[in-house]
């Protein structure tokens, strides 16, 4: 309907002009005595010719747009319109011809009016595009879009379109670059970081603790067990598993290698000597840890109160030992020599710590407590040689010196039960049964 609006707009402007011309013509002719009916017919004829020419001009413009696919410039339209208006007016029949300056003014006014209208239309179009264009949901612009192809992005991306890959680290879209797929999620390479050092993990392998990723080196530093002896990482076995040995009481963990590389152990608790700690050397090839040294019994006289306590324990169980059996603390060498000379007796552990002696022998016994000297070695220990004579079925009870009090007491209770069985005529028991009974009594004393 734009052409109809332009017809009425232009027609209205023309009427004003022609009204002015006709008014002047009417006044002059009226003065000369022209009839009013002639004037009305002339006015109607001019108006009809204006309308016919305007309609013809608009239709020719529309046909031109349809055939050429583009719009005529506003200047050409205005000039053609001005020429049509000029040709349609029969100035010889209705009035004087207006000056050429009036036609040029009219053409310029029409051109400026249409140009302002075109600017307003362009601004309205730009505002509409800016408000309605959603850059996040539109496909990529092609070169066939002359308007949108030159527009810069107006809004930042507020969200990630559905179906795009999300980074688990930064929660942003991964896009079309490199990414990592691990732990059931996708990551930017720079977002997949070690939980300990916070540096990106670029290795092909990594370690996990809970839901947190680590470099293998960081994981090893934090979680791989170290040997309590050599302070090195415990190596893996042929199956790739971490294998180590552990002390049942102290919880010490160490490499299996230290069971075969002559690493010293405590002769009491059997804890392996760490490289950064020096145990006490007892002088007979044994070593004692500092914890066991605190309650160790070093000579025969120091052990006598403990021996009487255990005899009272047996008496309280109606198992009184009637004979006064000598109890002596000896070194390991003396104990081993006595064990070799003993025809009878049962040795229930790899290293003998006590012996119920039934034969007559000559032994070296510890009668003076030593002191700790340089290099954590015991010095000034006094040894006395004593000959043991057999007066009954039991000659003496020998205990290894330098052991903690509770361990010394349990060994003493064990060997005293051997003596009680022999003194009471139980000499034909099977070795395993006799050792089991003696061990039960030792445990009962510890529980008491």
Residue pairs with C-beta under 8 A, 6 or more apart in sequence:
3 58
3 59
3 61
3 62
4 58
6 58
7 51
7 54
7 55
7 58
10 54
10 81
10 85
10 110
11 50
11 51
11 54
13 106
13 110
14 50
14 85
15 47
17 98
17 102
17 106
18 46
18 50
18 89
18 94
21 91
21 94
21 95
21 96
21 98
22 39
22 43
22 46
22 94
22 95
24 95
24 96
25 39
25 94
25 95
25 96
26 39
29 39
30 36
42 93
42 94
43 94
46 88
46 89
46 90
46 94
49 88
49 89
49 90
50 85
50 88
50 89
53 84
53 85
53 87
53 88
54 84
56 84
57 80
57 81
57 84
61 72
61 77
64 72
65 71
65 72
74 111
74 114
74 115
74 118
75 111
77 114
78 107
78 110
78 111
78 114
79 107
81 110
82 103
82 106
82 107
82 110
85 106
86 103
91 97
91 98
129 147
129 148
129 151
130 154
133 148
133 151
133 154
135 153
135 154
135 155
135 157
136 157
136 158
136 159
136 161
137 161
141 148
141 149
142 149
143 149
160 166
160 172
160 173
164 173
164 174
164 175
165 173
165 174
165 175
165 179
165 186
166 172
166 173
166 174
166 186
167 173
167 174
167 179
167 186
167 187
167 188
167 191
168 183
168 185
168 186
168 187
168 191
169 187
169 188
169 191
169 192
169 193
170 188
170 191
172 188
174 186
174 188
177 188
178 189
179 186
179 187
179 188
179 189
180 186
180 187
180 188
180 189
180 192
181 187
182 192
182 206
182 213
183 208
183 211
183 213
189 200
189 202
190 200
191 200
192 200
192 201
192 213
193 199
193 200
193 201
193 213
194 200
194 201
194 206
194 213
194 214
194 215
194 218
195 209
195 212
195 213
195 214
195 218
196 214
196 215
196 218
196 219
196 221
196 222
197 215
197 218
199 215
201 213
201 215
203 215
203 216
205 216
206 213
206 214
206 215
206 216
206 219
207 213
207 214
207 215
207 216
207 218
207 219
207 220
207 223
208 214
208 219
209 219
209 222
209 223
214 222
220 233
224 233
224 234
224 242
225 233
225 234
225 242
225 244
225 253
226 232
226 233
226 234
226 253
227 233
227 234
227 244
227 253
227 254
227 255
227 258
228 252
228 253
228 254
228 272
228 274
229 252
229 254
229 255
229 258
229 263
229 272
229 273
229 274
229 275
230 254
230 255
230 258
230 275
231 274
231 275
231 276
232 255
234 242
234 243
234 244
234 253
234 254
234 255
235 242
235 255
236 242
236 243
237 243
243 256
244 253
244 254
244 255
244 256
245 253
245 254
245 255
245 256
245 258
245 259
246 252
246 253
246 254
247 253
247 269
247 270
247 271
247 272
249 269
250 269
250 271
252 271
252 272
254 272
258 272
263 272
263 273
264 272
264 273
264 279
264 287
265 271
265 272
265 273
265 287
266 273
266 279
266 287
266 288
266 289
266 292
267 282
267 286
267 287
267 288
267 351
267 400
267 402
267 403
268 288
268 289
268 292
268 296
268 402
268 403
268 404
268 407
269 289
269 291
269 292
271 289
273 279
273 287
273 289
277 290
278 375
278 376
279 287
279 288
279 289
279 290
279 376
280 287
280 288
280 289
280 290
280 293
280 372
280 376
280 377
280 378
281 287
281 375
281 376
281 377
281 378
282 288
282 378
282 401
282 402
283 331
283 370
283 377
283 378
283 381
284 331
284 332
284 333
285 332
286 332
286 402
288 296
288 402
292 403
292 404
292 407
294 404
295 404
295 405
295 406
296 402
296 403
296 404
296 405
297 303
297 306
297 329
297 401
297 402
297 403
297 404
297 405
297 408
298 329
298 366
298 369
298 370
298 378
298 381
298 401
298 402
299 329
299 366
299 367
299 368
299 369
299 401
300 327
300 328
300 329
300 365
300 366
300 367
301 367
302 369
303 327
303 329
303 399
303 408
303 412
304 327
306 405
306 408
306 409
306 412
307 327
307 412
309 409
310 409
310 412
310 413
310 416
310 445
311 320
311 321
311 416
313 413
313 445
313 448
314 320
314 321
314 416
314 420
314 441
315 321
317 444
319 420
321 416
321 419
321 420
321 423
322 423
323 391
323 392
323 394
323 419
323 423
325 394
325 396
325 397
325 416
325 419
326 388
326 395
326 396
326 397
327 396
327 397
327 399
327 412
328 363
328 365
328 386
328 396
328 397
328 398
328 399
329 365
329 366
329 398
329 399
329 400
329 401
330 338
330 363
330 364
330 365
330 366
330 398
330 399
330 400
330 401
331 364
331 366
331 383
331 400
331 401
332 351
332 400
334 363
334 364
334 365
334 398
335 352
335 353
335 355
335 398
335 400
336 352
337 361
337 363
338 355
338 357
338 361
338 363
338 398
339 345
339 347
339 352
339 355
341 359
341 361
342 355
342 357
342 358
342 359
343 358
343 359
344 358
345 355
345 356
345 357
345 358
345 418
346 418
346 431
346 434
346 435
347 355
348 435
348 438
348 439
352 400
353 399
353 400
353 403
353 407
353 411
354 397
354 398
354 399
354 400
354 411
354 412
354 414
354 415
355 397
355 398
355 415
356 394
356 397
356 415
356 416
356 418
356 419
356 422
357 388
357 394
357 395
357 396
357 397
357 398
358 390
358 393
358 394
358 395
358 422
359 390
359 395
360 387
360 388
360 389
360 390
360 395
361 387
361 388
361 395
362 385
362 386
362 387
362 388
363 385
363 386
363 388
363 398
364 383
364 384
364 385
364 386
365 383
365 384
365 385
365 386
366 381
366 382
366 383
366 401
367 382
367 383
367 384
368 380
368 381
368 382
369 381
370 378
370 379
370 380
370 381
371 378
371 379
371 380
372 378
372 379
373 379
373 380
378 402
388 395
388 396
389 395
392 423
393 419
393 422
393 423
393 427
394 419
394 422
394 423
397 412
397 415
397 416
397 419
398 415
399 408
399 411
399 412
399 415
400 411
403 411
406 446
409 445
409 446
410 442
410 443
410 445
410 446
411 442
413 441
413 442
413 444
413 445
414 438
414 439
414 441
414 442
415 438
416 441
417 437
417 438
417 441
417 442
418 434
418 438
421 427
421 429
421 434
421 437
421 438
426 434
429 437
